[in-house]
């Protein structure tokens, strides 16, 4: 059995009703959404940097 060789990111952001997050001009109405998105991006960047460092230290 082959593995997918993927890495799970535990954070996620759900956007079920985008019309409630942004108004018709594209301005954000739900400011908590921005915080959740920022947390996701921060965690994604951290994980990406950690993987890059490990791969350069121990190439496959």
PyMOL Python script that loads the backbone (N, CA, C, O; Angstrom):
from pymol import cmd

cmd.read_pdbstr("""\
ATOM      1  N   UNK A   1       0.844  -1.184   0.000  1.00  0.00           N
ATOM      2  CA  UNK A   1       0.000   0.000   0.000  1.00  0.00           C
ATOM      3  C   UNK A   1       0.887   1.243   0.000  1.00  0.00           C
ATOM      4  O   UNK A   1       1.807   1.348   0.810  1.00  0.00           O
ATOM      5  N   UNK A   2       0.620   2.164  -0.885  1.00  0.00           N
ATOM      6  CA  UNK A   2       1.397   3.398  -0.948  1.00  0.00           C
ATOM      7  C   UNK A   2       0.782   4.452  -0.042  1.00  0.00           C
ATOM      8  O   UNK A   2      -0.424   4.468   0.205  1.00  0.00           O
ATOM      9  N   UNK A   3       1.642   5.325   0.440  1.00  0.00           N
ATOM     10  CA  UNK A   3       1.148   6.444   1.243  1.00  0.00           C
ATOM     11  C   UNK A   3       1.004   7.673   0.363  1.00  0.00           C
ATOM     12  O   UNK A   3       1.612   7.764  -0.704  1.00  0.00           O
ATOM     13  N   UNK A   4       0.208   8.601   0.812  1.00  0.00           N
ATOM     14  CA  UNK A   4       0.012   9.842   0.065  1.00  0.00           C
ATOM     15  C   UNK A   4       1.135  10.838   0.297  1.00  0.00           C
ATOM     16  O   UNK A   4       1.289  11.788  -0.469  1.00  0.00           O
ATOM     17  N   UNK A   5       1.919  10.631   1.343  1.00  0.00           N
ATOM     18  CA  UNK A   5       3.016  11.523   1.715  1.00  0.00           C
ATOM     19  C   UNK A   5       2.521  12.947   1.923  1.00  0.00           C
ATOM     20  O   UNK A   5       3.157  13.908   1.490  1.00  0.00           O
ATOM     21  N   UNK A   6       1.410  13.066   2.572  1.00  0.00           N
ATOM     22  CA  UNK A   6       0.843  14.380   2.866  1.00  0.00           C
ATOM     23  C   UNK A   6       1.069  14.749   4.321  1.00  0.00           C
ATOM     24  O   UNK A   6       1.434  13.905   5.139  1.00  0.00           O
ATOM     25  N   UNK A   7       0.854  15.982   4.626  1.00  0.00           N
ATOM     26  CA  UNK A   7       0.969  16.487   5.988  1.00  0.00           C
ATOM     27  C   UNK A   7      -0.348  17.163   6.333  1.00  0.00           C
ATOM     28  O   UNK A   7      -0.847  18.001   5.581  1.00  0.00           O
ATOM     29  N   UNK A   8      -0.898  16.791   7.471  1.00  0.00           N
ATOM     30  CA  UNK A   8      -2.180  17.371   7.888  1.00  0.00           C
ATOM     31  C   UNK A   8      -1.956  18.696   8.604  1.00  0.00           C
ATOM     32  O   UNK A   8      -1.047  18.828   9.423  1.00  0.00           O
ATOM     33  N   UNK A   9      -2.780  19.653   8.291  1.00  0.00           N
ATOM     34  CA  UNK A   9      -2.791  20.941   8.975  1.00  0.00           C
ATOM     35  C   UNK A   9      -4.055  20.961   9.830  1.00  0.00           C
ATOM     36  O   UNK A   9      -5.160  20.941   9.288  1.00  0.00           O
ATOM     37  N   UNK A  10      -3.916  20.999  11.155  1.00  0.00           N
ATOM     38  CA  UNK A  10      -5.103  20.872  12.008  1.00  0.00           C
ATOM     39  C   UNK A  10      -6.069  22.051  11.951  1.00  0.00           C
ATOM     40  O   UNK A  10      -7.237  21.895  12.309  1.00  0.00           O
ATOM     41  N   UNK A  11      -5.627  23.197  11.522  1.00  0.00           N
ATOM     42  CA  UNK A  11      -6.512  24.368  11.460  1.00  0.00           C
ATOM     43  C   UNK A  11      -7.295  24.383  10.155  1.00  0.00           C
ATOM     44  O   UNK A  11      -6.841  23.853   9.140  1.00  0.00           O
ATOM     45  N   UNK A  12      -8.458  24.986  10.190  1.00  0.00           N
ATOM     46  CA  UNK A  12      -9.261  25.152   8.986  1.00  0.00           C
ATOM     47  C   UNK A  12     -10.193  26.342   9.166  1.00  0.00           C
ATOM     48  O   UNK A  12     -10.460  26.768  10.290  1.00  0.00           O
ATOM     49  N   UNK A  13     -10.679  26.868   8.065  1.00  0.00           N
ATOM     50  CA  UNK A  13     -11.627  27.986   8.085  1.00  0.00           C
ATOM     51  C   UNK A  13     -12.803  27.594   7.199  1.00  0.00           C
ATOM     52  O   UNK A  13     -12.627  27.256   6.029  1.00  0.00           O
ATOM     53  N   UNK A  14     -13.993  27.644   7.764  1.00  0.00           N
ATOM     54  CA  UNK A  14     -15.202  27.304   7.021  1.00  0.00           C
ATOM     55  C   UNK A  14     -15.901  28.599   6.604  1.00  0.00           C
ATOM     56  O   UNK A  14     -16.014  29.536   7.395  1.00  0.00           O
ATOM     57  N   UNK A  15     -16.364  28.640   5.363  1.00  0.00           N
ATOM     58  CA  UNK A  15     -17.072  29.812   4.847  1.00  0.00           C
ATOM     59  C   UNK A  15     -18.393  29.363   4.217  1.00  0.00           C
ATOM     60  O   UNK A  15     -18.527  29.372   2.993  1.00  0.00           O
ATOM     61  N   UNK A  16     -19.371  28.969   5.045  1.00  0.00           N
ATOM     62  CA  UNK A  16     -20.616  28.453   4.470  1.00  0.00           C
ATOM     63  C   UNK A  16     -21.518  29.530   3.863  1.00  0.00           C
ATOM     64  O   UNK A  16     -22.254  29.253   2.916  1.00  0.00           O
ATOM     65  N   UNK A  17     -21.469  30.735   4.387  1.00  0.00           N
ATOM     66  CA  UNK A  17     -22.342  31.807   3.897  1.00  0.00           C
ATOM     67  C   UNK A  17     -21.514  33.071   3.687  1.00  0.00           C
ATOM     68  O   UNK A  17     -21.523  33.988   4.508  1.00  0.00           O
ATOM     69  N   UNK A  18     -20.801  33.093   2.567  1.00  0.00           N
ATOM     70  CA  UNK A  18     -19.887  34.196   2.288  1.00  0.00           C
ATOM     71  C   UNK A  18     -20.618  35.537   2.235  1.00  0.00           C
ATOM     72  O   UNK A  18     -20.019  36.576   2.515  1.00  0.00           O
ATOM     73  N   UNK A  19     -21.888  35.528   1.885  1.00  0.00           N
ATOM     74  CA  UNK A  19     -22.656  36.778   1.814  1.00  0.00           C
ATOM     75  C   UNK A  19     -22.822  37.423   3.189  1.00  0.00           C
ATOM     76  O   UNK A  19     -23.138  38.610   3.277  1.00  0.00           O
ATOM     77  N   UNK A  20     -22.616  36.658   4.264  1.00  0.00           N
ATOM     78  CA  UNK A  20     -22.694  37.238   5.607  1.00  0.00           C
ATOM     79  C   UNK A  20     -21.337  37.753   6.082  1.00  0.00           C
ATOM     80  O   UNK A  20     -21.262  38.520   7.042  1.00  0.00           O
ATOM     81  N   UNK A  21     -20.280  37.335   5.418  1.00  0.00           N
ATOM     82  CA  UNK A  21     -18.932  37.756   5.806  1.00  0.00           C
ATOM     83  C   UNK A  21     -18.540  39.050   5.104  1.00  0.00           C
ATOM     84  O   UNK A  21     -17.868  39.900   5.689  1.00  0.00           O
ATOM     85  N   UNK A  22     -18.964  39.201   3.842  1.00  0.00           N
ATOM     86  CA  UNK A  22     -18.631  40.387   3.054  1.00  0.00           C
ATOM     87  C   UNK A  22     -19.906  41.060   2.565  1.00  0.00           C
ATOM     88  O   UNK A  22     -20.895  40.392   2.262  1.00  0.00           O
ATOM     89  N   UNK A  23     -19.875  42.389   2.490  1.00  0.00           N
ATOM     90  CA  UNK A  23     -21.025  43.103   1.929  1.00  0.00           C
ATOM     91  C   UNK A  23     -20.893  43.166   0.400  1.00  0.00           C
ATOM     92  O   UNK A  23     -19.965  42.590  -0.167  1.00  0.00           O
ATOM     93  N   UNK A  24     -21.804  43.854  -0.249  1.00  0.00           N
ATOM     94  CA  UNK A  24     -21.809  43.903  -1.716  1.00  0.00           C
ATOM     95  C   UNK A  24     -20.608  44.645  -2.293  1.00  0.00           C
ATOM     96  O   UNK A  24     -20.280  44.461  -3.466  1.00  0.00           O
ATOM     97  N   UNK A  25     -19.949  45.478  -1.495  1.00  0.00           N
ATOM     98  CA  UNK A  25     -18.749  46.185  -1.954  1.00  0.00           C
ATOM     99  C   UNK A  25     -17.481  45.388  -1.646  1.00  0.00           C
ATOM    100  O   UNK A  25     -16.376  45.843  -1.941  1.00  0.00           O
ATOM    101  N   UNK A  26     -17.633  44.217  -1.061  1.00  0.00           N
ATOM    102  CA  UNK A  26     -16.482  43.385  -0.736  1.00  0.00           C
ATOM    103  C   UNK A  26     -15.836  43.715   0.590  1.00  0.00           C
ATOM    104  O   UNK A  26     -14.756  43.208   0.895  1.00  0.00           O
ATOM    105  N   UNK A  27     -16.477  44.557   1.386  1.00  0.00           N
ATOM    106  CA  UNK A  27     -15.940  44.919   2.696  1.00  0.00           C
ATOM    107  C   UNK A  27     -16.323  43.852   3.717  1.00  0.00           C
ATOM    108  O   UNK A  27     -17.456  43.370   3.738  1.00  0.00           O
ATOM    109  N   UNK A  28     -15.375  43.499   4.547  1.00  0.00           N
ATOM    110  CA  UNK A  28     -15.607  42.460   5.549  1.00  0.00           C
ATOM    111  C   UNK A  28     -16.580  42.947   6.613  1.00  0.00           C
ATOM    112  O   UNK A  28     -16.450  44.058   7.126  1.00  0.00           O
ATOM    113  N   UNK A  29     -17.554  42.106   6.938  1.00  0.00           N
ATOM    114  CA  UNK A  29     -18.538  42.407   7.973  1.00  0.00           C
ATOM    115  C   UNK A  29     -18.299  41.572   9.232  1.00  0.00           C
ATOM    116  O   UNK A  29     -18.592  42.016  10.342  1.00  0.00           O
ATOM    117  N   UNK A  30     -17.775  40.379   9.057  1.00  0.00           N
ATOM    118  CA  UNK A  30     -17.496  39.472  10.179  1.00  0.00           C
ATOM    119  C   UNK A  30     -16.002  39.552  10.477  1.00  0.00           C
ATOM    120  O   UNK A  30     -15.199  38.912   9.798  1.00  0.00           O
ATOM    121  N   UNK A  31     -15.629  40.329  11.482  1.00  0.00           N
ATOM    122  CA  UNK A  31     -14.209  40.550  11.756  1.00  0.00           C
ATOM    123  C   UNK A  31     -13.555  39.356  12.436  1.00  0.00           C
ATOM    124  O   UNK A  31     -12.331  39.232  12.417  1.00  0.00           O
ATOM    125  N   UNK A  32     -14.340  38.484  13.031  1.00  0.00           N
ATOM    126  CA  UNK A  32     -13.796  37.248  13.580  1.00  0.00           C
ATOM    127  C   UNK A  32     -13.265  36.333  12.484  1.00  0.00           C
ATOM    128  O   UNK A  32     -12.329  35.566  12.707  1.00  0.00           O
ATOM    129  N   UNK A  33     -13.864  36.417  11.301  1.00  0.00           N
ATOM    130  CA  UNK A  33     -13.420  35.611  10.161  1.00  0.00           C
ATOM    131  C   UNK A  33     -11.975  35.958   9.803  1.00  0.00           C
ATOM    132  O   UNK A  33     -11.172  35.067   9.528  1.00  0.00           O
ATOM    133  N   UNK A  34     -11.650  37.225   9.807  1.00  0.00           N
ATOM    134  CA  UNK A  34     -10.282  37.644   9.505  1.00  0.00           C
ATOM    135  C   UNK A  34      -9.287  37.078  10.502  1.00  0.00           C
ATOM    136  O   UNK A  34      -8.190  36.671  10.122  1.00  0.00           O
ATOM    137  N   UNK A  35      -9.660  37.050  11.771  1.00  0.00           N
ATOM    138  CA  UNK A  35      -8.785  36.478  12.798  1.00  0.00           C
ATOM    139  C   UNK A  35      -8.576  34.987  12.566  1.00  0.00           C
ATOM    140  O   UNK A  35      -7.458  34.486  12.683  1.00  0.00           O
ATOM    141  N   UNK A  36      -9.653  34.280  12.236  1.00  0.00           N
ATOM    142  CA  UNK A  36      -9.537  32.840  11.985  1.00  0.00           C
ATOM    143  C   UNK A  36      -8.667  32.578  10.757  1.00  0.00           C
ATOM    144  O   UNK A  36      -7.855  31.654  10.750  1.00  0.00           O
ATOM    145  N   UNK A  37      -8.841  33.391   9.731  1.00  0.00           N
ATOM    146  CA  UNK A  37      -8.042  33.234   8.516  1.00  0.00           C
ATOM    147  C   UNK A  37      -6.568  33.552   8.788  1.00  0.00           C
ATOM    148  O   UNK A  37      -5.680  32.862   8.288  1.00  0.00           O
ATOM    149  N   UNK A  38      -6.318  34.577   9.565  1.00  0.00           N
ATOM    150  CA  UNK A  38      -4.935  34.929   9.915  1.00  0.00           C
ATOM    151  C   UNK A  38      -4.266  33.804  10.701  1.00  0.00           C
ATOM    152  O   UNK A  38      -3.096  33.499  10.469  1.00  0.00           O
ATOM    153  N   UNK A  39      -4.999  33.184  11.631  1.00  0.00           N
ATOM    154  CA  UNK A  39      -4.452  32.058  12.392  1.00  0.00           C
ATOM    155  C   UNK A  39      -4.115  30.886  11.478  1.00  0.00           C
ATOM    156  O   UNK A  39      -3.078  30.244  11.642  1.00  0.00           O
ATOM    157  N   UNK A  40      -4.987  30.610  10.521  1.00  0.00           N
ATOM    158  CA  UNK A  40      -4.739  29.527   9.571  1.00  0.00           C
ATOM    159  C   UNK A  40      -3.477  29.805   8.758  1.00  0.00           C
ATOM    160  O   UNK A  40      -2.637  28.920   8.601  1.00  0.00           O
ATOM    161  N   UNK A  41      -3.339  31.005   8.250  1.00  0.00           N
ATOM    162  CA  UNK A  41      -2.175  31.361   7.433  1.00  0.00           C
ATOM    163  C   UNK A  41      -0.894  31.299   8.258  1.00  0.00           C
ATOM    164  O   UNK A  41       0.131  30.814   7.778  1.00  0.00           O
ATOM    165  N   UNK A  42      -0.948  31.785   9.489  1.00  0.00           N
ATOM    166  CA  UNK A  42       0.222  31.741  10.368  1.00  0.00           C
ATOM    167  C   UNK A  42       0.662  30.306  10.613  1.00  0.00           C
ATOM    168  O   UNK A  42       1.852  29.998  10.540  1.00  0.00           O
ATOM    169  N   UNK A  43      -0.293  29.427  10.903  1.00  0.00           N
ATOM    170  CA  UNK A  43       0.036  28.023  11.145  1.00  0.00           C
ATOM    171  C   UNK A  43       0.564  27.359   9.872  1.00  0.00           C
ATOM    172  O   UNK A  43       1.505  26.568   9.931  1.00  0.00           O
ATOM    173  N   UNK A  44      -0.034  27.675   8.730  1.00  0.00           N
ATOM    174  CA  UNK A  44       0.421  27.112   7.459  1.00  0.00           C
ATOM    175  C   UNK A  44       1.863  27.529   7.164  1.00  0.00           C
ATOM    176  O   UNK A  44       2.677  26.700   6.757  1.00  0.00           O
ATOM    177  N   UNK A  45       2.180  28.806   7.367  1.00  0.00           N
ATOM    178  CA  UNK A  45       3.542  29.286   7.114  1.00  0.00           C
ATOM    179  C   UNK A  45       4.542  28.648   8.067  1.00  0.00           C
ATOM    180  O   UNK A  45       5.649  28.290   7.664  1.00  0.00           O
ATOM    181  N   UNK A  46       4.153  28.506   9.333  1.00  0.00           N
ATOM    182  CA  UNK A  46       5.036  27.867  10.310  1.00  0.00           C
ATOM    183  C   UNK A  46       5.333  26.435   9.891  1.00  0.00           C
ATOM    184  O   UNK A  46       6.488  26.009   9.889  1.00  0.00           O
ATOM    185  N   UNK A  47       4.292  25.695   9.536  1.00  0.00           N
ATOM    186  CA  UNK A  47       4.467  24.308   9.132  1.00  0.00           C
ATOM    187  C   UNK A  47       5.319  24.210   7.868  1.00  0.00           C
ATOM    188  O   UNK A  47       6.174  23.329   7.771  1.00  0.00           O
ATOM    189  N   UNK A  48       5.105  25.085   6.913  1.00  0.00           N
ATOM    190  CA  UNK A  48       5.892  25.088   5.674  1.00  0.00           C
ATOM    191  C   UNK A  48       7.369  25.320   5.958  1.00  0.00           C
ATOM    192  O   UNK A  48       8.228  24.639   5.399  1.00  0.00           O
ATOM    193  N   UNK A  49       7.663  26.283   6.829  1.00  0.00           N
ATOM    194  CA  UNK A  49       9.059  26.574   7.178  1.00  0.00           C
ATOM    195  C   UNK A  49       9.692  25.415   7.934  1.00  0.00           C
ATOM    196  O   UNK A  49      10.853  25.081   7.695  1.00  0.00           O
ATOM    197  N   UNK A  50       8.945  24.800   8.840  1.00  0.00           N
ATOM    198  CA  UNK A  50       9.467  23.662   9.600  1.00  0.00           C
ATOM    199  C   UNK A  50       9.784  22.491   8.668  1.00  0.00           C
ATOM    200  O   UNK A  50      10.825  21.850   8.809  1.00  0.00           O
ATOM    201  N   UNK A  51       8.900  22.216   7.729  1.00  0.00           N
ATOM    202  CA  UNK A  51       9.145  21.132   6.773  1.00  0.00           C
ATOM    203  C   UNK A  51      10.347  21.438   5.885  1.00  0.00           C
ATOM    204  O   UNK A  51      11.156  20.551   5.612  1.00  0.00           O
ATOM    205  N   UNK A  52      10.469  22.673   5.437  1.00  0.00           N
ATOM    206  CA  UNK A  52      11.605  23.054   4.589  1.00  0.00           C
ATOM    207  C   UNK A  52      12.920  22.889   5.342  1.00  0.00           C
ATOM    208  O   UNK A  52      13.899  22.406   4.772  1.00  0.00           O
ATOM    209  N   UNK A  53      12.959  23.280   6.601  1.00  0.00           N
ATOM    210  CA  UNK A  53      14.175  23.134   7.403  1.00  0.00           C
ATOM    211  C   UNK A  53      14.531  21.668   7.598  1.00  0.00           C
ATOM    212  O   UNK A  53      15.697  21.289   7.488  1.00  0.00           O
ATOM    213  N   UNK A  54      13.537  20.848   7.885  1.00  0.00           N
ATOM    214  CA  UNK A  54      13.791  19.421   8.073  1.00  0.00           C
ATOM    215  C   UNK A  54      14.284  18.775   6.785  1.00  0.00           C
ATOM    216  O   UNK A  54      15.194  17.947   6.812  1.00  0.00           O
ATOM    217  N   UNK A  55      13.692  19.147   5.671  1.00  0.00           N
ATOM    218  CA  UNK A  55      14.097  18.542   4.399  1.00  0.00           C
ATOM    219  C   UNK A  55      15.511  18.950   4.009  1.00  0.00           C
ATOM    220  O   UNK A  55      16.241  18.152   3.421  1.00  0.00           O
ATOM    221  N   UNK A  56      15.907  20.174   4.324  1.00  0.00           N
ATOM    222  CA  UNK A  56      17.278  20.578   3.993  1.00  0.00           C
ATOM    223  C   UNK A  56      18.278  19.943   4.953  1.00  0.00           C
ATOM    224  O   UNK A  56      19.421  19.692   4.572  1.00  0.00           O
ATOM    225  N   UNK A  57      17.864  19.678   6.198  1.00  0.00           N
ATOM    226  CA  UNK A  57      18.748  19.040   7.171  1.00  0.00           C
ATOM    227  C   UNK A  57      18.871  17.539   6.913  1.00  0.00           C
ATOM    228  O   UNK A  57      19.941  16.958   7.095  1.00  0.00           O
ATOM    229  N   UNK A  58      17.780  16.921   6.490  1.00  0.00           N
ATOM    230  CA  UNK A  58      17.760  15.472   6.248  1.00  0.00           C
ATOM    231  C   UNK A  58      17.073  15.200   4.910  1.00  0.00           C
ATOM    232  O   UNK A  58      15.889  14.865   4.883  1.00  0.00           O
ATOM    233  N   UNK A  59      17.802  15.340   3.800  1.00  0.00           N
ATOM    234  CA  UNK A  59      17.174  15.094   2.492  1.00  0.00           C
ATOM    235  C   UNK A  59      16.698  13.648   2.368  1.00  0.00           C
ATOM    236  O   UNK A  59      17.268  12.736   2.967  1.00  0.00           O
ATOM    237  N   UNK A  60      15.651  13.462   1.587  1.00  0.00           N
ATOM    238  CA  UNK A  60      15.108  12.108   1.373  1.00  0.00           C
ATOM    239  C   UNK A  60      16.016  11.281   0.507  1.00  0.00           C
ATOM    240  O   UNK A  60      15.714  10.121   0.227  1.00  0.00           O
TER     241      UNK A  60
END
""", "prot")
cmd.dss("prot")
cmd.show_as("cartoon", "prot")
cmd.util.cbc("prot")
cmd.orient("prot")
